[in-house]
Amino acid sequence: MNRVTNEEPRSDAVRDLGEAIAVRQEGGTASPDALAQSFLAQMRRDIEIQVDQRVQEQLAHLPRGGRLSEGVIVPLVLGSLGIGIPLSAVAGVFGGFPGILVVWICLVLINMAWSLRR
């Protein structure tokens, strides 16, 4: 997933650094700190571009449309029923019909939130 490459540096970054060093060696007024800041700013831009490209590559592999695969739906349904039935019994004993209604409304909301998250 995260890959480190041994690619040659971009030619414009190498050229910019070479020119900055040449100016400095010829008695230019640019301080070493200014040269370093300029070079680091260029490297930061290059890294941000690479990160953006990798994020786009990863996003391209994600399923579109928010649909759940069949392999995910079955455990979700069985889990909801498995939790819902005992909770309904407890809610029915202590809260009557309003308690049961609250349990199932909460289960529906949880399942909707989970499916929209996918």
Sequence and secondary structure as in RCSB ss.txt:
>XXXX:A:sequence
MNRVTNEEPRSDAVRDLGEAIAVRQEGGTASPDALAQSFLAQMRRDIEIQVDQRVQEQLAHLPRGGRLSEGVIVP
LVLGSLGIGIPLSAVAGVFGGFPGILVVWICLVLINMAWSLRR
>XXXX:A:secstr
          HHHHHHHHHHHHHHHTT S  HHHHHHHHHHHHHHHHHHHHHHHHHHHHHTS STT   HHHHHH
HHHHHHHHHHHHHHHHHHHHHHHHHHHHHHHHHHHHHHHHHH 
